[in-house]
Amino acid sequence: GLHLVDATTWTERVVARASGSVMPAEDLVVTAGVTDTAQDGRSGAGLTLYDAAGTQLLHTLGSAPLGLMAATGNRALVLEWGGRNRMLVVDLADGHVVRSMSSGRMFVVPLAGAAAPCC
């Protein structure tokens, strides 16, 4: 999950329990999640964007089970689980999917300092 710690008081606040993947994107925080359940195998938390104070700015892709692969200031690359197994490039400004790709034989290598994921 996503927990924020105030370094002046050392108090902790839980922001998002279902987040299994957490990455910074400039001065924002991107989260995604996958949980295993007995009923359906996998469920998730979609993709959510927070500011540094923990305020939710954007939520997209509903409760899709996602793994966060890379994030930049304006885009996130996620792996969608649950039978579809696709890679999605998501615009963090408005949450729309910029590109969808089959994840069959794809390798993702994040590059330091890259302006945005491919596509």
N, C-alpha and C positions, 0 to 999 in steps of 0.2 A: 504494500500500500504506500500511499504518499503521506508522509508525516513532515510537518514543518517545525523547526526548532528556532525559537527566539534566542539568539546568542547573547542577549543582554540579561535575560532572566532565566535562561535554560529551561523554559517551559516548552512542552511539545503539544502540537495540535494535529489530530488526524484529519486530513483533507479528503482522501479517497481510499477507502479500504480495499476496493476491488482492483486497484491498479497493480498489475504484475510487472509492467514495464514503465520506467520513468526516465525521461531524458530532458536535458536543457535544450532550449532553442532560443538563442540570444538571451533576453531577460525574462523569458517565459519558461514554463514547464509543461511538457507533453506527457500524457499517460495513456496506457492501453492495458487491456487485461484479458486473461483466459482463466477460467475456473473449470475444474472437472466436477461434474455432478452425476449422480447415479441415474437420473431420469433421462437425460439427453446426451450424455457423454461430455459435451463441452458447451459452455455458455461464456459470455464475456461482458465487457464493460464499454465497448465501443472505443472511441478516441476522444479525449478531453484535453483542453488547453486551459492552463491556469496562469495567473500573474504571480509575482513574487510574494504577494500577501496571501495567496491561496484562494483568491476569488476566481470562480469558474468563468471563463470568457467564451468558451465554445464547447459544444458536445456534438459529435456526429457519429454516424454509423450505428446508432441505437445500442443494442446489447450484443453486437457482433463480437465473436472471440478473435482478438487481434494480438499479434506480437509486434512490438515497436522495434524496427530495424535501424532507423536513422532519423534524425530531426535537425532542421536548420531553422533560421528565423522565419521562413515563410512556407516550408513544406515538411511533410513527414512521410516516410516510407514504412508501410506496415504490411505484415503477412496476415492474411485472413485465413483462419482455421475453420474447421467445421464442415468439411466436405467440398468447399469451393477451392481452397488452397490457391489463392491468388495474391499477388503483390499489388498493393494500391499506393499510388502517390496522391496524397491529400493536401489540398491548399489550406493552410492554417488561418488564412484571413476569413474564409467563409465556410470551410468544411466540405467543399465539394471535391469529388474524386476527379483528379486531373487525368489520371491514366490507370488502367487496370491491365495487369499482365499475368499470364500463367506462371506459376512458380515452379513448374516441372524441373527444369535444368538451369535454374538461375543462381548465380553467385553474386552476393552483395559485398562489396568492399568499400566501406566508408572512407573517403579521402579527407584528411585534415585540411581545414580551411576551405572546403568546397562551398560554393555559394548556395547550392541546392542539389537534392538528389537528381539523378538522371531524369530526363523526359520533361 
